[in-house]
């Protein structure tokens, strides 16, 4: 409104000026030439100002680019960036408007007179707009009143509907009560009819009994006393029965009378209730008719209200269209006002130069000067606001710069910490290299120990060979002693010699072609150092090795199979033993080969367990060597080493087991060389709980869980493995 008043005042002053200028046009032609020159000077000054503004815009664009760079650096400070972006966008919009307005100044100076005419027309239109606004306000009030009335009517209709539903419920209840009353009345009538029939029957029976009594009395009077005395007992009994029947009939009659009285009282109460219900129905019907009339009146009122509402909506749509046109005119006027404000600014800038040339117009433009002063105050406030915004932007920029400096300091500190960490990593790498050197030395020591162990094993084999040669020499010496002995006992010497030979080698055959038919029997009867040859066949037994023996399968034809269902195939309990060329299958929940004590060497054998792990090496005294064996199809692990047990596995194929290929735990130790471990459902080798594994030149591919699982201080060293 203040802007409109300013516009009206400025338009009136401009109109007065224009009239005075038209009257004095003839006098001021020469002066207008000077004013045109001044206007040209002003245009040149405006061009200079425009160039300055362009430079400012370029500077601001540079600032914006710097701000964008700062935004790219400071992604974490999103909130402050958003505020700065909003402020910068506002400044850009203001500067763009200023540049557009300054570009339009030259064209607007020539159109001032045309705009003044439009301002006069706008004054008349403003009065019309004010009248339209007052009419719209009045119509809005009427519309609000009608809406309130409609809401009240709707509330009344809702209450009426609720009362109507309640009346309907009551009517339904009355109807159900009437039906029950009618049914009870019919039942009572039926009972009354039945009681009347019973009463009539009882009366007839009574009459018949009275007639019979009278006939009996007449007979009694006519008959003789003798006959009466003889027949007296029979009629007395009949009389007693008849009296009892009469008493029962009288009691039934009394009950029926009481029931009749009760039924009559009930019928009276039912008639009263019926009359009351009929009166209630009549009142309900009257109220229902009244409600229907009220509903019809309300429906007519609603229809009229709807019609009025439609009329009001049409009127409001027309008024809205008028308002839109008025808003459009208002926007046009506001644009004209903005243009006039820009013109006033330019006129105020040119006022100092035009005072010397247009001294006569100063008195005529006093009112315009007041309007200009007001506009200047508005512009000064806007300029101060712009300056404040620019200062805040500069402050934000300084804050951002300080934040950037802080971030740079943080980066420097991070770089310093990084250098410290790198130095720590270098020291850690040096320590790691030292540890690796120590590990390599330990591995070399282990390899030397392994070499020493192989040498010791070779020495042990040589000693065994020497023992065999000693045993052979001993046999030769015994034979020589037998030959040099007395000639009296040749048979005893021959028998002792055969016994010694049989203690050296046994043959086991199921067909009875050897010394024994079972391996267990041969082991029980063997002496330490006996070699047992087993012929092909299926041996369903458990072999307990409790002495140093060698069990060798003859695999030239069929295989030699040991199968056990309720225990292990082989249970090791001796210090040393050797098994070669056997097929072992445990079908129960047992290891096929269970080594709890001593060193068992298993070579060239096929071992499986249907419901447990295949080979178990458990205990600090347990040691095993497996060479060129097939270990497969175990439900759990192929080989399980635990409780400080030791095992050496060489050139073996371990595959298709339900869990691990080889599991080493609880301080167990494993040495594996040139083995293929594949097709297992878990890892190829798992080392855990302070266990150690040395694995060289093995193929550990093709397992579901991967090559390794190392946990709980497990340690693995190896080389040349495929993983």
ZIHUBEL-V14937 format. One record per pair of residues at least 6 apart in sequence whose C-alpha atoms are under 6 Angstrom apart, sorted by sequence separation. I is the first residue (numbers start at 1). J is the second residue. If there is no record, write none. Layout:
I,J  I,J
This chain:
508,514  586,592  608,614  507,514  508,515  510,517  553,560  677,684  700,707  507,515  508,516  509,517  508,517  482,493  684,700  707,723  592,609  531,549  532,550  528,547  529,548  530,549  531,550  532,551  533,552  534,553  535,554  638,657  528,548  529,549  533,553  534,554  614,634  683,703  565,586  613,634  536,558  539,561  540,562  560,582  561,583  562,584  563,585  564,586  565,587  566,588  568,590  576,598  578,600  580,602  583,605  587,609  589,611  590,612  591,613  592,614  593,615  594,616  595,617  596,618  612,634  625,647  632,654  636,658  637,659  640,662  646,668  650,672  653,675  655,677  659,681  660,682  663,685  669,691  676,698  682,704  683,705  686,708  688,710  694,716  696,718  699,721  700,722  701,723  520,543  536,559  537,560  538,561  539,562  540,563  541,564  560,583  561,584  563,586  565,588  567,590  568,591  569,592  570,593  571,594  572,595  575,598  576,599  577,600  578,601  579,602  580,603  581,604  582,605  583,606  584,607  585,608  586,609  587,610  588,611  589,612  591,614  592,615  596,619  598,621  601,624  603,626  606,629  608,631  612,635  613,636  618,641  622,645  623,646  624,647  625,648  626,649  627,650  628,651  629,652  630,653  631,654  632,655  633,656  634,657  635,658  636,659  637,660  638,661  639,662  640,663  641,664  642,665  643,666  644,667  645,668  646,669  647,670  648,671  649,672  650,673  651,674  652,675  653,676  654,677  655,678  656,679  657,680  658,681  659,682  660,683  661,684  662,685  663,686  664,687  665,688  666,689  667,690  668,691  669,692  670,693  671,694  672,695  673,696  674,697  675,698  676,699  677,700  678,701  679,702  680,703  681,704  682,705  683,706  684,707  685,708  686,709  687,710  688,711  689,712  690,713  691,714  692,715  693,716  694,717  695,718  696,719  697,720  698,721  699,722  700,723  536,560  540,564  568,592  573,597  574,598  575,599  576,600  580,604  581,605  583,607  585,609  591,615  597,621  598,622  599,623  600,624  601,625  602,626  603,627  604,628  605,629  606,630  607,631  608,632  610,634  611,635  612,636  613,637  614,638  615,639  616,640  617,641  618,642  619,643  620,644  623,647  625,649  627,651  628,652  632,656  633,657  637,661  638,662  642,666  643,667  644,668  648,672  650,674  651,675  655,679  656,680  660,684  661,685  665,689  667,691  669,693  671,695  673,697  674,698  678,702  679,703  683,707  686,710  688,712  689,713  690,714  692,716  694,718  696,720  697,721  505,530  507,532  597,622  598,623  599,624  603,628  604,629  608,633  609,634  613,638  618,643  619,644  620,645  632,657  643,668  655,680  678,703  683,708  689,714  696,721  504,530  505,531  506,532  507,533  508,534  509,535  542,568  544,570  596,622  608,634  619,645  642,668  665,691  688,714  505,532  507,534  542,569  543,570  544,571  545,572  546,573  547,574  550,577  552,579  618,645  641,668  687,714  545,573  546,574  548,576  549,577  550,578  551,579  552,580  553,581  617,645  548,577  550,579  552,581  553,582  11,119  13,367  13,368  10,368
